[in-house]
Amino acid sequence: MDLHLRNKRALVTGASRGLGYAVARGLAREGCRVAINGRDEGRIKAAAEKVNKETGTQVIGLAGDVSDPSVPEKVIAQTVDAFGGLDILITNSGGPPAGAFESFDEATWQKAIDLSFMSHVRLIRAALPHLRQSQAASVLTVTSYSVKQPIPNLVLSNSIRAATVGLTKSLALELGSQGIRFNSILPAWTETERVYELMSFRAKQNGTTVEEEIAKQSKDSPLGRMGTPEEFANAAVFLVSPAASYITGVMLTVDGGMYKGTL
């Protein structure tokens, strides 16, 4: 299937590794010009160069912490300057720390809100004038299946990511008439660096090993394993592409069946 992504212009945040990197790589393979963002300048530049060499597609690395209120507008402007416009925005960030409710003070809650909710708000707000000029405008927010099925010891993520899903659905309804699609992917346990960090946290709590915790968590999937970043990316690349032009307002779980609900 031709996804009609050649020469489209995209920004993917949180893309120096993990899910964001896999999505950027998938877009570039389809001929999409991609700007990728991450906090560490050396790491994001190296990631951009790696994808560029592999795909032969223009990929640029933009450093900045999207939880900082001044950064989202800056990276949108840099993307537009480099590509002459913007067609696709994928808002992704690292997750807040694990822990029990009473272990977090108000400052930690605010930091998590800036990271996992306000970063999406600010990026979308800055991107809208440019997306309105596109004939194939699409926004994808990356959240978590925890918004449907809360994950133990992730109260910050469980709570705050739900707001991003509400934002995504609201904007799909509000801005669909302007030709801008909004969707969200709700990944479950995927083999990323962040998941290994969370498994390490569990292992310390339970007196087990990371491998034992991964095996235990994998049993939640009917497929008996965690997903790969590439499997997530395949779904994301399709959703933001013109091939999915009649799909908007969808909250798609890419979870190997780990979510047990019917809705």
C-alpha positions as a Markdown table, in Angstrom:
| # | Residue | x | y | z |
|---|---|---|---|---|
| 1 | Met | 0.0 | 0.0 | 0.0 |
| 2 | Asp | 1.2 | 3.5 | -0.9 |
| 3 | Leu | 0.8 | 5.6 | 2.2 |
| 4 | His | 1.3 | 8.8 | 0.2 |
| 5 | Leu | 3.9 | 10.1 | 2.7 |
| 6 | Arg | 6.7 | 11.0 | 0.2 |
| 7 | Asn | 7.8 | 14.6 | 0.8 |
| 8 | Lys | 5.4 | 15.1 | 3.6 |
| 9 | Arg | 6.9 | 17.1 | 6.5 |
| 10 | Ala | 6.8 | 15.7 | 10.1 |
| 11 | Leu | 7.9 | 16.5 | 13.6 |
| 12 | Val | 8.3 | 13.7 | 16.1 |
| 13 | Thr | 9.2 | 14.7 | 19.7 |
| 14 | Gly | 10.8 | 12.4 | 22.2 |
| 15 | Ala | 12.5 | 10.6 | 19.3 |
| 16 | Ser | 16.1 | 10.1 | 20.3 |
| 17 | Arg | 15.2 | 6.5 | 21.3 |
| 18 | Gly | 12.3 | 4.2 | 21.9 |
| 19 | Leu | 8.9 | 4.6 | 20.3 |
| 20 | Gly | 9.6 | 8.1 | 18.9 |
| 21 | Tyr | 12.7 | 7.0 | 17.2 |
| 22 | Ala | 11.0 | 4.0 | 15.7 |
| 23 | Val | 8.2 | 6.2 | 14.3 |
| 24 | Ala | 10.6 | 8.7 | 12.8 |
| 25 | Arg | 12.5 | 5.9 | 11.2 |
| 26 | Gly | 9.3 | 4.5 | 9.8 |
| 27 | Leu | 8.2 | 7.8 | 8.4 |
| 28 | Ala | 11.6 | 8.4 | 6.8 |
| 29 | Arg | 11.5 | 5.0 | 5.1 |
| 30 | Glu | 8.2 | 6.1 | 3.5 |
| 31 | Gly | 10.0 | 9.2 | 2.1 |
| 32 | Cys | 8.7 | 11.7 | 4.7 |
| 33 | Arg | 11.0 | 14.5 | 5.7 |
| 34 | Val | 11.3 | 14.3 | 9.5 |
| 35 | Ala | 12.4 | 16.6 | 12.3 |
| 36 | Ile | 13.1 | 14.7 | 15.5 |
| 37 | Asn | 13.3 | 16.2 | 19.0 |
| 38 | Gly | 15.0 | 15.1 | 22.2 |
| 39 | Arg | 16.5 | 16.7 | 25.3 |
| 40 | Asp | 20.2 | 15.7 | 24.7 |
| 41 | Glu | 21.7 | 17.5 | 21.7 |
| 42 | Gly | 24.4 | 14.9 | 21.0 |
| 43 | Arg | 22.0 | 12.0 | 21.1 |
| 44 | Ile | 19.3 | 13.6 | 19.0 |
| 45 | Lys | 21.8 | 14.7 | 16.3 |
| 46 | Ala | 23.3 | 11.2 | 16.2 |
| 47 | Ala | 19.8 | 9.7 | 15.9 |
| 48 | Ala | 19.0 | 12.0 | 13.0 |
| 49 | Glu | 22.2 | 11.2 | 11.2 |
| 50 | Lys | 21.6 | 7.5 | 11.6 |
| 51 | Val | 18.1 | 7.6 | 10.1 |
| 52 | Asn | 19.3 | 9.9 | 7.4 |
| 53 | Lys | 22.1 | 7.5 | 6.4 |
| 54 | Glu | 19.8 | 4.5 | 6.5 |
| 55 | Thr | 16.9 | 6.0 | 4.5 |
| 56 | Gly | 18.5 | 8.7 | 2.3 |
| 57 | Thr | 15.7 | 11.0 | 3.5 |
| 58 | Gln | 16.1 | 14.4 | 5.1 |
| 59 | Val | 16.1 | 14.1 | 8.8 |
| 60 | Ile | 17.1 | 16.8 | 11.2 |
| 61 | Gly | 17.7 | 16.7 | 15.0 |
| 62 | Leu | 16.3 | 19.5 | 17.2 |
| 63 | Ala | 17.4 | 19.6 | 20.9 |
| 64 | Gly | 15.1 | 20.8 | 23.6 |
| 65 | Asp | 13.0 | 19.6 | 26.6 |
| 66 | Val | 9.3 | 19.8 | 25.6 |
| 67 | Ser | 8.3 | 20.0 | 29.2 |
| 68 | Asp | 9.9 | 23.5 | 29.2 |
| 69 | Pro | 7.1 | 26.0 | 28.2 |
| 70 | Ser | 9.5 | 27.8 | 25.8 |
| 71 | Val | 10.6 | 24.8 | 23.8 |
| 72 | Pro | 7.5 | 23.6 | 21.9 |
| 73 | Glu | 7.0 | 26.8 | 20.0 |
| 74 | Lys | 10.7 | 26.8 | 19.2 |
| 75 | Val | 10.9 | 23.3 | 17.8 |
| 76 | Ile | 7.8 | 23.9 | 15.7 |
| 77 | Ala | 9.3 | 27.1 | 14.2 |
| 78 | Gln | 12.6 | 25.3 | 13.5 |
| 79 | Thr | 10.8 | 22.5 | 11.7 |
| 80 | Val | 8.8 | 24.9 | 9.6 |
| 81 | Asp | 11.9 | 26.9 | 8.7 |
| 82 | Ala | 13.7 | 23.7 | 7.6 |
| 83 | Phe | 10.9 | 22.2 | 5.6 |
| 84 | Gly | 8.8 | 25.2 | 4.6 |
| 85 | Gly | 5.7 | 23.9 | 6.4 |
| 86 | Leu | 4.3 | 21.1 | 8.5 |
| 87 | Asp | 1.9 | 18.2 | 7.7 |
| 88 | Ile | 2.3 | 15.8 | 10.6 |
| 89 | Leu | 2.9 | 16.3 | 14.3 |
| 90 | Ile | 3.6 | 13.4 | 16.6 |
| 91 | Thr | 3.7 | 14.5 | 20.2 |
| 92 | Asn | 5.6 | 12.0 | 22.4 |
| 93 | Ser | 7.5 | 12.4 | 25.6 |
| 94 | Gly | 9.1 | 10.3 | 28.3 |
| 95 | Gly | 6.9 | 9.3 | 31.2 |
| 96 | Pro | 6.8 | 10.5 | 34.8 |
| 97 | Pro | 8.4 | 8.4 | 37.5 |
| 98 | Ala | 6.9 | 5.3 | 39.1 |
| 99 | Gly | 5.8 | 5.3 | 42.7 |
| 100 | Ala | 2.8 | 5.3 | 45.1 |
| 101 | Phe | 0.4 | 8.3 | 45.4 |
| 102 | Glu | 1.7 | 9.5 | 48.7 |
| 103 | Ser | 5.4 | 9.5 | 47.6 |
| 104 | Phe | 4.9 | 12.5 | 45.3 |
| 105 | Asp | 4.7 | 16.1 | 46.3 |
| 106 | Glu | 3.0 | 18.9 | 44.4 |
| 107 | Ala | 6.1 | 19.9 | 42.6 |
| 108 | Thr | 6.5 | 16.4 | 41.2 |
| 109 | Trp | 2.9 | 16.4 | 40.1 |
| 110 | Gln | 3.4 | 19.8 | 38.3 |
| 111 | Lys | 6.5 | 18.5 | 36.6 |
| 112 | Ala | 4.6 | 15.4 | 35.4 |
| 113 | Ile | 1.8 | 17.6 | 34.1 |
| 114 | Asp | 4.2 | 19.7 | 32.1 |
| 115 | Leu | 5.9 | 16.6 | 30.7 |
| 116 | Ser | 2.9 | 14.4 | 29.9 |
| 117 | Phe | 0.1 | 16.8 | 29.2 |
| 118 | Met | 1.1 | 20.4 | 28.7 |
| 119 | Ser | 3.9 | 19.4 | 26.2 |
| 120 | His | 1.1 | 18.1 | 24.0 |
| 121 | Val | -1.0 | 21.3 | 24.5 |
| 122 | Arg | 1.9 | 23.6 | 23.7 |
| 123 | Leu | 3.1 | 21.7 | 20.7 |
| 124 | Ile | -0.3 | 21.5 | 19.1 |
| 125 | Arg | -1.1 | 25.1 | 19.8 |
| 126 | Ala | 2.1 | 26.2 | 18.1 |
| 127 | Ala | 1.6 | 23.8 | 15.2 |
| 128 | Leu | -2.0 | 24.7 | 14.3 |
| 129 | Pro | -1.3 | 27.8 | 12.1 |
| 130 | His | 1.0 | 25.6 | 9.9 |
| 131 | Leu | -1.2 | 22.5 | 9.9 |
| 132 | Arg | -4.1 | 24.6 | 8.6 |
| 133 | Gln | -2.0 | 25.3 | 5.5 |
| 134 | Ser | -1.5 | 21.5 | 4.9 |
| 135 | Gln | -3.7 | 19.3 | 2.6 |
| 136 | Ala | -2.8 | 16.3 | 4.8 |
| 137 | Ala | -2.7 | 17.6 | 8.3 |
| 138 | Ser | -2.5 | 15.0 | 11.0 |
| 139 | Val | -1.7 | 15.0 | 14.8 |
| 140 | Leu | -0.9 | 11.9 | 16.8 |
| 141 | Thr | -0.5 | 12.0 | 20.5 |
| 142 | Val | 1.3 | 9.1 | 22.2 |
| 143 | Thr | -0.2 | 8.1 | 25.5 |
| 144 | Ser | -0.6 | 4.7 | 27.2 |
| 145 | Tyr | -3.1 | 1.9 | 27.6 |
| 146 | Ser | -3.0 | 2.9 | 31.3 |
| 147 | Val | -5.7 | 5.5 | 30.5 |
| 148 | Lys | -8.1 | 2.6 | 30.1 |
| 149 | Gln | -6.5 | 0.1 | 32.5 |
| 150 | Pro | -4.4 | 1.8 | 35.2 |
| 151 | Ile | -1.0 | 0.3 | 35.9 |
| 152 | Pro | 0.1 | -0.3 | 39.5 |
| 153 | Asn | 2.7 | 2.2 | 40.8 |
| 154 | Leu | 2.2 | 4.6 | 37.9 |
| 155 | Val | -0.4 | 6.9 | 39.4 |
| 156 | Leu | 1.2 | 10.0 | 37.7 |
| 157 | Ser | 1.1 | 8.5 | 34.3 |
| 158 | Asn | -2.4 | 6.9 | 34.8 |
| 159 | Ser | -3.9 | 10.2 | 35.8 |
| 160 | Ile | -2.2 | 12.7 | 33.6 |
| 161 | Arg | -2.2 | 10.8 | 30.3 |
| 162 | Ala | -5.9 | 10.5 | 30.6 |
| 163 | Ala | -6.1 | 14.3 | 30.1 |
| 164 | Thr | -4.2 | 14.0 | 26.8 |
| 165 | Val | -6.7 | 11.5 | 25.5 |
| 166 | Gly | -9.5 | 13.9 | 26.4 |
| 167 | Leu | -7.6 | 16.7 | 24.6 |
| 168 | Thr | -7.1 | 14.5 | 21.5 |
| 169 | Lys | -10.7 | 13.5 | 21.2 |
| 170 | Ser | -11.9 | 17.1 | 21.8 |
| 171 | Leu | -9.6 | 18.5 | 19.1 |
| 172 | Ala | -10.7 | 15.8 | 16.6 |
| 173 | Leu | -14.3 | 17.1 | 17.1 |
| 174 | Glu | -13.4 | 20.8 | 17.2 |
| 175 | Leu | -11.0 | 20.9 | 14.3 |
| 176 | Gly | -12.1 | 18.2 | 11.9 |
| 177 | Ser | -14.0 | 20.8 | 9.9 |
| 178 | Gln | -10.6 | 22.4 | 9.2 |
| 179 | Gly | -9.2 | 19.2 | 7.8 |
| 180 | Ile | -6.9 | 18.4 | 10.7 |
| 181 | Arg | -7.1 | 14.8 | 12.0 |
| 182 | Phe | -6.3 | 13.9 | 15.6 |
| 183 | Asn | -5.7 | 10.4 | 16.9 |
| 184 | Ser | -3.9 | 8.8 | 19.8 |
| 185 | Ile | -2.1 | 5.5 | 20.2 |
| 186 | Leu | -2.2 | 3.9 | 23.6 |
| 187 | Pro | 0.8 | 1.5 | 23.7 |
| 188 | Ala | 1.1 | -1.2 | 26.4 |
| 189 | Trp | 4.4 | -2.8 | 27.4 |
| 190 | Thr | 6.9 | -2.4 | 24.6 |
| 191 | Glu | 10.6 | -3.2 | 24.5 |
| 192 | Thr | 11.9 | 0.3 | 25.1 |
| 193 | Glu | 14.5 | 1.8 | 27.4 |
| 194 | Arg | 11.8 | 3.3 | 29.6 |
| 195 | Val | 10.1 | -0.1 | 30.0 |
| 196 | Tyr | 13.4 | -1.6 | 31.1 |
| 197 | Glu | 13.8 | 1.2 | 33.6 |
| 198 | Leu | 10.3 | 0.4 | 35.0 |
| 199 | Met | 11.0 | -3.3 | 35.1 |
| 200 | Ser | 14.2 | -2.4 | 37.1 |
| 201 | Phe | 12.0 | -0.5 | 39.6 |
| 202 | Arg | 9.7 | -3.5 | 40.0 |
| 203 | Ala | 12.7 | -5.9 | 40.3 |
| 204 | Lys | 14.1 | -3.8 | 43.2 |
| 205 | Gln | 10.7 | -3.7 | 44.9 |
| 206 | Asn | 10.0 | -7.4 | 44.5 |
| 207 | Gly | 13.6 | -8.8 | 45.0 |
| 208 | Thr | 13.6 | -10.3 | 41.5 |
| 209 | Thr | 15.4 | -9.7 | 38.3 |
| 210 | Val | 14.5 | -7.6 | 35.3 |
| 211 | Glu | 14.2 | -10.7 | 33.2 |
| 212 | Glu | 11.7 | -12.2 | 35.7 |
| 213 | Glu | 9.6 | -9.1 | 35.7 |
| 214 | Ile | 9.5 | -8.9 | 31.9 |
| 215 | Ala | 8.4 | -12.5 | 31.7 |
| 216 | Lys | 5.8 | -11.9 | 34.3 |
| 217 | Gln | 4.4 | -8.8 | 32.5 |
| 218 | Ser | 4.5 | -10.6 | 29.1 |
| 219 | Lys | 1.9 | -13.1 | 30.4 |
| 220 | Asp | -0.7 | -10.3 | 30.3 |
| 221 | Ser | -0.7 | -10.5 | 26.5 |
| 222 | Pro | -2.5 | -13.3 | 24.7 |
| 223 | Leu | 0.5 | -13.2 | 22.4 |
| 224 | Gly | 2.8 | -14.0 | 25.4 |
| 225 | Arg | 5.3 | -11.2 | 24.8 |
| 226 | Met | 5.9 | -7.5 | 24.8 |
| 227 | Gly | 5.6 | -5.5 | 21.6 |
| 228 | Thr | 8.5 | -4.1 | 19.6 |
| 229 | Pro | 9.0 | -0.4 | 18.8 |
| 230 | Glu | 8.7 | -1.3 | 15.1 |
| 231 | Glu | 5.3 | -2.8 | 15.7 |
| 232 | Phe | 4.1 | 0.4 | 17.4 |
| 233 | Ala | 5.7 | 2.5 | 14.6 |
| 234 | Asn | 3.8 | 0.5 | 11.9 |
| 235 | Ala | 0.5 | 1.5 | 13.4 |
| 236 | Ala | 1.6 | 5.1 | 14.0 |
| 237 | Val | 2.9 | 5.7 | 10.5 |
| 238 | Phe | -0.3 | 4.4 | 9.0 |
| 239 | Leu | -2.5 | 6.6 | 11.3 |
| 240 | Val | -0.7 | 9.8 | 10.4 |
| 241 | Ser | -0.6 | 9.1 | 6.7 |
| 242 | Pro | -3.0 | 10.2 | 4.0 |
| 243 | Ala | -4.0 | 6.6 | 3.6 |
| 244 | Ala | -5.9 | 6.9 | 6.9 |
| 245 | Ser | -7.6 | 10.1 | 5.7 |
| 246 | Tyr | -11.0 | 9.1 | 7.2 |
| 247 | Ile | -9.7 | 8.1 | 10.6 |
| 248 | Thr | -9.9 | 10.7 | 13.3 |
| 249 | Gly | -10.8 | 10.8 | 17.0 |
| 250 | Val | -9.5 | 7.2 | 17.5 |
| 251 | Met | -7.7 | 6.1 | 20.7 |
| 252 | Leu | -6.0 | 3.0 | 19.4 |
| 253 | Thr | -4.5 | 0.4 | 21.8 |
| 254 | Val | -1.4 | -1.2 | 20.4 |
| 255 | Asp | -1.0 | -3.6 | 23.3 |
| 256 | Gly | -1.0 | -7.2 | 22.1 |
| 257 | Gly | -4.3 | -7.7 | 23.8 |
| 258 | Met | -3.2 | -6.6 | 27.3 |
| 259 | Tyr | -6.2 | -4.3 | 27.7 |
| 260 | Lys | -9.0 | -6.6 | 28.8 |
| 261 | Gly | -12.0 | -4.3 | 28.3 |
| 262 | Thr | -14.4 | -4.3 | 25.4 |
| 263 | Leu | -14.6 | -0.5 | 24.8 |
